[in-house]
Amino acid sequence: MPLDDTPLDLSLEAEEFLVWLSAERGRARNTVAAYRRDLIQYEAWLRDRGTDVNAVAHDDLVDWVAAQRDSGAAASTTARRLAAIRSFHRFMVTERYRPDDPTGRLDGVRTPSGIPKPLTEAEVTSLLDAVLGNDPLARRDRALLELMYATGARVAEMVGLSVGDVDFDHRMVRLYGKGSKERLVPFGRAAGRALDDWFSPSGRAALVPAQWKRRGDAEAVFLNQRGGRLSRQGVWLIIKKYGQRAGITAELSPHVLRHSCATHLLDHGADLRIVQEMLGHASISTTQVYTRVSQERLWDVYRSAHPRATARSSA
């Protein structure tokens, strides 16, 4: 086959869509890479079927969903791929590549409800109290865990945090969320004390190397033992370490701390819109999952505490 006839991994329309996602919508590099993988899989399936993105019809997409199911793909994976395909075809209509959207009448893919399982307040206290000592690493770990729980920050936001993003006087931190969207989030006295301790001469300064290896490490709030910016994997290992030390058997991850922060705020009467803004959720529906968690915990307390909650009829 001549070189000019070799099919591309992606159509030119899809390449333009990915550029638009990055340049116009500000999507993160990893997000754009995930869209690329999903669209490569989609367009390869279309080629095998003898069609392409300009000719694909509703019935083709119904068959695509069925093919995903038959291949053993998880419902969540199919839902994610379908979301990428929908966005792409809406872009094609907006840019007048084709007059219709073949995904418009396509039913969504049902996925299991991913109700988060937050730590209890007692478990959070145990986790934070498990950081013992005053050596530089202990000071760092205490500040990291306190700030993550105080702000509900994502792990990527924590490892990307720079010194200039922290307002120590007013106890505010600037976080850069998905799509580099910026938001200001407050933190309380406990996190403030832990940060002050970390930024003392016996804390962060003790981990500063003689020469920085990478540009940007010098501004990192959280450093690793080698004086570089702490990685996402490093944060995971820190949380696992102190979870084990505290005897917490529940599944632990950076996202669990984020879930716990949001749930505990709502448990204590925080407004849903304020929690949405604090967490950087684009949609209030994303934040509403925490209200369901809080209601479940309320029922647990009610059933265990109210004398008539589980009373059986004597009739």
Secondary structure as GFF3:
##gff-version 3
##sequence-region A 1 315
A	DSSP	three_ten_helix	3	5	.	.	.	ID=ss1
A	DSSP	alpha_helix	12	23	.	.	.	ID=ss2
A	DSSP	alpha_helix	29	49	.	.	.	ID=ss3
A	DSSP	alpha_helix	58	70	.	.	.	ID=ss4
A	DSSP	alpha_helix	75	94	.	.	.	ID=ss5
A	DSSP	alpha_helix	121	129	.	.	.	ID=ss6
A	DSSP	alpha_helix	136	151	.	.	.	ID=ss7
A	DSSP	alpha_helix	155	159	.	.	.	ID=ss8
A	DSSP	three_ten_helix	163	165	.	.	.	ID=ss9
A	DSSP	beta_strand	166	167	.	.	.	ID=ss10
A	DSSP	beta_strand	172	176	.	.	.	ID=ss11
A	DSSP	three_ten_helix	178	180	.	.	.	ID=ss12
A	DSSP	beta_strand	182	186	.	.	.	ID=ss13
A	DSSP	alpha_helix	189	198	.	.	.	ID=ss14
A	DSSP	three_ten_helix	204	207	.	.	.	ID=ss15
A	DSSP	three_ten_helix	217	219	.	.	.	ID=ss16
A	DSSP	alpha_helix	232	245	.	.	.	ID=ss17
A	DSSP	alpha_helix	254	267	.	.	.	ID=ss18
A	DSSP	alpha_helix	272	279	.	.	.	ID=ss19
A	DSSP	alpha_helix	284	305	.	.	.	ID=ss20
###
